[in-house]
Structures are given as structure tokens and as C-alpha cells.
Amino acid sequence: MKSRENIPHTTSRRLVASLGALSCALLIASCSESAKEYETPQAVCGVEVPADILNPLLPEGEKVSERSKTASGVKRCYVSVDDKVALSTSIEWYEAGTPVAEIASKTIGVDPDDKVSADKRYSYSGKGGAGLIQCEDSSEIDKDTDGDLYATVRVGHDPVDAPAVLKMVEAYTEAAPSGDGCEIDI
């Protein structure tokens, strides 16, 4: 037979165990919710990029915004999440024949020893990369420039999966000509 002295002790144990289980359940439920409260854009400053390719490169947050700037022969785009730059891209001219790894190395946070695609058109890592833009109609290319047009992508926060960056570099590089990338006089 239980004594009356053990009853409060047993009840408090059950209460502590119940509160602990409830706390764990609430913690798990809150972690399973998506922390991205914004809709992933379908384009980066006018260059169409599928949201499923852009999404892995953007951090959690409440709102996404973008701004573009063209100066000194470079067209840049900044994608921000909660007013902090999360991704930046550029379209810029370089001397003809410049290796893509060299272009990528000029992108902040990207290393010249990063991976290069088999066709040597792309260089990439978990922080960013570069790709050679191929314009179908060479008559659209800036006549004042003798060189190659490149696109760069840089992740502005912690590194992400390198293959995800490659997908973004490929998508952005391929879409840039249709987004007036080949027609710009930068």
C-alpha cells in the first residue's frame, strides 16, 4: 500500500514528464515549419531562373527583394532576404579567351581552385561560380568590346551545396542572352 507521502512526489514526476514531452513536441513542430516566409522569385533582375534552382541558394527569412546596378562595364544584381544580400550576380566582359576559373576567382569568396566543368565553360563551388555566356546572334554583341561575356553568381551567406550553385550558374548563364544579356552596352 502506498503512503500519502509518496503521492505528491509521484504526481510531480508525472507533471514534469508531461511538461517535458509537451515541450519536445512543440519544439519539433516549430522546427518542421518552413522558415522561408517569402515566395522564391522566378527571375533575377530580369533573367529568368526557375524558382526550384534559386530556392536552395537563398536563406530563411520573411521577405525577398532585388536591386540592379550597371557601372564600369558590369551589370550587377543583388538579391536580398530581410535586407541582407543573399545572392549577387553579374554580367561582364573580359578579354577573349580568359579561362572561366580566372573569372570565378575575381568573384569574392570564390577560389581559383574551384571545380571546373568538363567543357571548361563553368567554374563553381559552394560560394559561387562563373559561366561563359554564348550569344547566338553575334550582331547583338557590344561592338566596342572585343572579348567574352561572362556571368557570375555569388552566395552572400554560408556556403551551400556546390552542385546547387552549378545549377544556378548554368541556368543564369543560359538565360542571360534572352534577358538582354547579349544586347547590353555595359
N, C-alpha and C positions, 0 to 999 in steps of 0.2 A: 504494500500500500504506500502511495506517495504521501510525503508530508507536505503540509501547507507551505513550508519554506521553499520548496523546490518549484512550486507553481509559478511565482513571479519570474524566477530565473529561466524557466523553460519558455515562458511567454516572451520574454525579452529576446531570447535566442531566435525564436521564430520570427519576431518582428525584425530583427537585424538581418536575418537571412532573406526575408521577403523584400526588405528595402534594398538590399544588395542585388537581388535578382531583378528588381524593377529598374534600378539604376543601370545595370548592364543592358537590359532590353532597350531602354531609352537611348543609351549611347550607341548601340548597334543600329537602331532605327535612324538616328540622326546621321550616322556615317554613310548609310546606304543611299541617302538622298543626293542628287546631283548638286554640286556646289556651283555649277555654271548656270546662272540665272538669265543669261543673255542668249539670244539666238546667234549662232555662228554665221558670219557673213558668207555670201556666195561669191564675193569678189573682193579683191584687194586693190583699192584705188582704181577701179575700172577694169582691172584684169580679172577675168572670171577664173575662179578656183573652186572646185567642189568643196562644199562645207565639210564632208567627211574626210577630206585631205587636210584642210586647215584646222579642224577641231582639235586633233591631238597636239598641236603646237601652241594652243592658247591655254592659259591658266584658268583656274576657277575665278569667279567674280560675278559682279552684278550687271555691269554694262560694258559694251564694246564700242569703240569709236575709231575713226581713222582721219589722218590728215596727210596731204601730199605737199611736196616742195620740189621745185626744179631750180637748180643753180649749178653753175660751173660744169656744165656738161653731164649732169646726173639728175635723173628723175627718181625721187625717193618717196616711199610711202611708209607711214608709221601706223601700226595697228595697236591701240591701247586697250587695256582692260582695267577698269576702275582708275582711269587717268594715268596709268603707268604703262610705258611702251613694252608690249609683249612680243612684237614681231616687227621687223623692218625689212623692206625690200628696196631694191634699186634696179634701174635700167641705165647702163652707162657704156660709153665707148672706150675701147682700149686699142692699143696698137695691134694691127693684124698679126695673127699667129701667136699671141700671148697665151701661154698654157693656162687652162682653167684652174689649176692648183694655185698659180700665182695670183689670179683674180680673187680666188677664195681667200687667200692669205691676207689680202688687203681689207677683208671684212672683219671687223672687231670680233674677237672670240673664236675665229676660225683659224685653224692651223694649216700651214703648207703641207704637212704630212697627213692630212685627212684623206679619206678614201676617194679614189677617182674611178669613175665608171669605165667599163671595158672600151667604150668608144671614145673615151677621153673628152667627152662633152660636158660632164658633170663632176663636181667635187663636192663632198658633203661630210658632215659629222653631226653630232647631237646638238651643236650650237649654231649651225648654219651651213651655207654652201653657195655654189655658183653654177651657172649653166650658160652655154653659148646659144644665143638666140639665132635661129635660122629664118631669115626673111625670104619668103617665096618670090616676091617681086623686088628685084634689086633696084628698080627705078624709084622705089619708095624710100630708099635709104638716104640719109642726110648726105648731100653732095659735098659738103665742106669737110667731111670726115673720112679719112682713109683708115679703116680699122674694122674691128669686130664688135658687135653689140652683145653685151652680157647682162644677165640678170643675177642678182644676189639676194639671198634670204638669210636673215639672222634672227635667232631666237633671243629675246631680251630677258629671259629668266633662266632658271635652272635648265641644264641640258635635257633634251628629250631623246626619244628613240631615233638613232641615225637613219634607219630605213624610212621613218616617217618624214624626216627632213628631206631625204632624197625624193620622195613622192611629191612634196611641196615644191622643191626646186624644179623638178621635171614639169609639173603642172603649170607653174608660173612661167617658166621659160617657154613652154609650148603655146601658152595662151597670150603671151605678151604681144606678138605681132597682130593679133586680132583686136587687142586693146590699144591700138595705135602705137605700140612699141617700136615698130619699124618706121613709122612716119614722123616720129618726134624729132624736132630740131633742138636737141638739148645742149 
